[in-house]
């Protein structure tokens, strides 16, 4: 970062500055009207620390910004080079890899190689966004609340908006998915279901499941998978679910997920979390007409179905599993 001209205001140098004031310092590449009298380079460090809220026993992630100012040299390029060395060292420490000593030497003056030496995935993240999920505001939510976090973490991404039912399933089934470092689904559990089943339709599904990690940003009505992930990682999901899920994507931490294979007379499906039939399935499927009210649609339709109860007839078959232990004398 580099400061603007003095007419725009003073420079940003402290961690306690408000978000609106951060606009006084801009990227040198994106904003050329910089202050020629201030040769300082600025490095921003964004951290989302886990803190206790006022309510007893409740924790939350709180955003902290630390601004480092480098002005040891007379030229901006030299200060930028020094700031880039700090950036490289911090990124290496975060991911747990050795800091390359050759780049830390003051004699190393190639700025482009210094910047590109930072560890991290160079491929973009694929984002599949369902604009109809939940109350229908997932596109706006992603732009306002998820994009800033991905930008702060320097995670490049490519967004594809679903245009029709089964769009996500066909997308992952037919496209070259290996050009992306991971797949992030913005929506509810429905888009996750489509993506998982689309991956299993591929002839190389085993390779796809191993090499393409999946992430989810909860913008649907239920968001059961996102809640389960946060619970398993002991993250405070209820306080700010979008932030918690976005940070999980940024960290790129992977974990295996169990799936259920369901065979019917007409098709084979793969499910996660649960398989529903009867009353619960009717509530889930039929409440789609109330999608505009968000998660409350389940409560409203539950009352409607309890008022008009139906009879469900089914047959359950199972194999009796008995484990024999031989007697020992």
Buried (B, 14 or more C-beta within 10 A) or exposed (E): BBBBEEEBEEBBBEEEBEEEBBEBBBEBEEBEEBBEEBBBBBBBBBEBEEEEEEEEEEBBBBEEBEBBBBBEBEEBEBBBBBBBBBBBBBBBEEEEEEBBEEBEEEEBEEEEEBBEBBBEEEEBBBBBBBBBBBBBEBBEBBEEBBBBBBEBBEBEBEBEBBEEEEBBBBBBBEBEBEEBBBBBBBBBBBBBBBBBBBBBBBEEBEEBBEEBBBBBBBBBBBBBBBBBBBEEBEBBBEBBBBBBBBBBBBEBEEEEBEBEEEEEEEEEBBBBBEEEEEBBEBBBEEBEEBBEBBEEBBEEBBEBBEEEEEEEEEEEEEEEEEEEEEEEE
